[in-house]
C-alpha cells in the first residue's frame, strides 16, 4: 500500500465524457463489460486470421518500464494462427507509436504515420477497463476514430475515443471498441487499417490529472503478529447505488471509463429544472437551485445531505483503505416503489433485476480498479466471498469488499393485504442465486412490511413519505398497537389520540383506515411470518449474516429468539436501525454491533456516534470488544455533519490516521475538504472522521481506537462462526 501512496497522481482535470450535455445515465455494467470484451475478442479474431506465428506468453510490463516489450521482435515464419493477448498493463504508459519505420505524428488535421522519432507524438494510455484505453497526445487531445475512419484529435473522451489493445508476435494492435476497426497506416495517415505498432517509451506526455488520496507515510501492518486483522470495517454502505433505482435517480458514479470528470460531472436533471433537484429537496432539504455542476468546482456538492449525488468515488474509498479500512460491506440496494415513482429510468425496477445489475456493477468496479493498477488481480479493491478470502486479501494489504443485500421486496416477496406473493421455492432459489454472487448477508425486511415480517417505521416527515410507499407496496398503511415492553418502533408524524381512538373504535389497529396514530411510542402489529421463519432457517443453513436493522420490534424479537434458541451467532446491527433493547441480545449470542457514522456527539435528531458507542457498551457490559460503524453512504442517509464545536476544538491537519499514516486535507478538483467545516461530505472524509471521533472520546479514545481497529477481525470471527454453526 505504501508504494501506491507514493505514486498517486496529482490533482487536476481529466476530460472524459460520453456526451457533451453532462447528463447521462451511469453505464450499464453488464452491457459495458460485454462491449469491451467483444471489442477485444473481435480484434483477436481478426488477427488470428492473418496467419501470424504463435507468440510466447507476454510478460507483464510496468508502465514505468518499456510499455511493449513484446513488440514485433519475432521473425520466425508463421506456423499456426495465434490468439493475441489483451494488453492489460498499459495504464499510465507514455509512448511513441512506430509503424514500420515511421512514427505517428500530430498533424494540422489528424495524425501522420511517416514521421521521425524526433517528431513523434507522445501518447499516454489511460485505462478505461481491462485491456481498453483512451489515448491522449502531448497537447491533451483524445485520439478518436472519426466517421471518415481517420484518427483525429478530440477535446474529450467519448465512445469513439475508446480503444482495445492486444499484443501478438507482430506487435501491439489497437482497435476501436465502437466498431471493432483496427487502425494503422493508410495513405500516410493514421486511419482504419490493419496496423501493428511498436510502442517505445517516451517523455513529455500530457498529464491526465486525477484525485490524489492525500495519504503519505508507512501504515501499520494489515495483519497483526498474532494473525488477527488490523483495521476498521464500514459495515453498511452502498457503492453500487448508481446502478440501482432505475439507473437515473442518482447523479454521478464511483467510477467511469472516462475517469473522474465523467464520473462526477454535474447533472442538469439534478437542478431546479429536473426531477431530482426537487426530489433531493424533499428527501434531505437540499436547495433545488444549488449549483448542479460537479467536477472540478464542486461548489454545492458533495455535502453531507446531498443524498442523490455520488458520495463514494473510488479514490475516496482508496483514501479510507490507505488509512486503515480493512473491510467494506457493499450492500446491493433495491426498492421497486421508489424506482417506479421516479420519472426517469433506463433499467428494470424489479428488485431482483436491480440486485443482479449491481452484483455485476461491483465486479466491473473491481475490474476497473485492476485496470488502473496494472492488470487483473493487481488492484487494491478485492471482492471477498468467504472469511478465508478476507484474511488472504488482508494479508496482501488490500481492501476486502464483502457483499450484502438490502431489498424491500427480497425475491419479490411482497405481501398485499396480508397475502404473500412468493413461496418457499422462491426463497430457496433466491438464496442460492445470492450465494452465487458471493453475498454474505441479507436484510429480511427493509423499508416496507413484506412477506417475511413487519418493518421498523421511519420517523418524521420521511416516515410519512415511506408510509405512502408501504401503502403502494402492500395495499395498506403501517398498522400499530401498544408495545408490550419498553422496546418500540419509531413514532409517526401524524399523531392524535382522539382521531386514532375514533378510527379504531371498531377494534381495528391504528393505521388501518388512515395513517393517523396515537401519541407516544407505538409498535408495528406485524412480526415474523411463517415465510419469514423459513427464510431465516434457510439463511442460517447457508451461514449468512442476518441484519436485524429495519425489522419491527416484534420481527427482531422473533429472529433473535431463533438465534438464541439455536445458538446461531450470525446476527448484527450495522447502522442504528434497531431498538437498543436488542443490542445485548445481539452481542450475547455472539453477533456484531456497529453504529451509524454520525458526528461524535448528538446534533439535532442525529444521535452521536460516541454517545451510542457508550450506550451500547453499557447495554452489553463486558461483551463488546470490537466495534464497527455503518456510513450508509449513497443509501439516502446523511453523512456526519461538521461538529458544532469544531471551531473551538478543531482537528489540526495534517492528521495521523488510526493506522499511522499521515492525512492531508482531501482535494477534489478545485475544492479542498476539511472535516472541521465540511463534515463528511463524501467517503474521502471517512478517514478524517475516524480520527475525529477518537479525538472527541477523550480519555476513552485509546479504547475506542482499539475497538475500531479490531472491528474487521470481530466481524470476520462472527461470519466464520456462522458458517461453522
Buried (B, 14 or more C-beta within 10 A) or exposed (E): BBEBBEEBBEBBBBBBBBEEEBBBBBBBBBEBBEBBBEBBBBBBEBBBEBEBBBBEEBEEBEBEEBBBBBBBEBEEEBEEBBBBBBBBBBBBBBBBBBBBEBBBBBBEEBBBBBBEEEEBBBBBBBBBBBBBBBBBBBEBBBBBBEEEBBBBBBEBBBBBBBBBBBBBBBBBBBBBBBEBBBBBBBEEBBBBBBBBBBBBBBEEBBEBBBBBBBBBBEBBBBBBEEEBBBBBBBBBBBBBBBBBBBBBBBBBBBBBBBBBBBBBBBBBBBBEEBBBBBBBBEBBEBEBEBEBBBBBEBEBBBBBBBBBBBBBBBBBBBBBBBBBBBBBBBBBBBBBBBBBBBEEBEBBBBBBEBBBBBBBBBBBBBBBBBBBBBBBEBBBBBBBBBBEBBBBBBEBBBBBBBBBBBBBBBBBBBBEEEEBBBBEEBBBEBBEBBBEBBBBBBBBBBBBBBBBBBBBBBBEEBBBBBBBBBBBBBEBBBBBBEBEEEBBBBBBBBBEEEBBEEBBEEEEBBBBBEBBBBEEBBBBBBBBBEBBBBBBBBBBEBBBBBBBBBBBBBBBBBBBEBBEEEEBBBBBBBBBBBBBBBBBBBBEBBBBBBBBBBBBBBBEEBBBBBBBBBBBBEBBEEBBEBBBBBBBBBBBBBBBBBBEBBEEEBBEBBBEBBBEBBBBBBBBBEBBBBBBEBBBBBBBBBBBBBBBBBBBBEEBBEBBBBBBBBBBBBBBBBBBBBBEB
